[in-house]
Amino acid sequence: MAKKKASLDLLEHLHGAIAEYYIEAAESGEDLSSGTLAAINTFLKNNGVTTDIVEDSPKEDIVSHLRLLQAEELDEIAM
């Protein structure tokens, strides 16, 4: 029996659902696991999302916060 391929509409729906899930996770204020952060990062890269960081911008604050979270995660793993 031949395997059915997903329709373009179904794939677009899945892509949108994943994007919404990641947005909700990022905006929740909860600590995100390193795996979730990596998945969000990969999703953005795979979709060609890039940005330039300017000093004293909200994006710089996000990068600083993510670096701090990553350092804390590495400290916990080292213990």
N, C-alpha and C positions, 0 to 999 in steps of 0.2 A: 504494500500500500504506500502510495506517495505521501510524503510529508507536506502539510499545508504551510505556506509561508504567511507571515503576518502581513496584513495590509498596511499601506502607508499611513492611513488614518489611525490604525491601532498603535503603530510605532510612534506617531506624533503625540498621541494621547499618553502613552507610557513616558515619553521624554518630558512632557509637561508635568506629569505627576511626580516624576523624580525631581525636577526643578523646584516644584512647589514644596516637596518634602524637605529639600535642603534649605530652602528659604525659611520655612517654619522652624527648622532645627537651629539655624544661625540666629534667628530673631528671638528665640525662646528665652535667652538669658541663662540657660542651663549650660553646665560644662559639657563640652563635646569631647568625645574620645579622640585619640590621635587617629584612629581608623576612620572615624566620620570626617574629621578634618581632611584627611588624605583623600577620601572619596569625593568630597566637595571640590578639592583642589583639582583632582583628576577630571571631574565632570566639567569644570570651567576650562581647563586646558584643552580637553577634547572638543569643546565647542568654540574654541578660538577666542575665549574671553581674556583680554589682557588690559592692563592699565599702566599708566605712568604715575609714579608716586611723587608728590610734591611735598616738600617740607611744610610742617604745620597744617597739614590737611587731615580730614577724618580718615583718609586711607592710610596715612602714616600711622595714626593711632591704632588702626586695625592691625597693621603689620607688627607694630611694637607689641600689641597685646598677644598676637599669635606667636611671636617669638618667645614671649614670657611663658605662655602656656606650653610650648614645645620644650623649653628649658625645664619647667617644672615636671613635665612628663618624663623627661630623661633622668632627672634627679630621682624620681620615684622608682624608675626601673633599676637604677644603679644601687638602690638600697637593698 
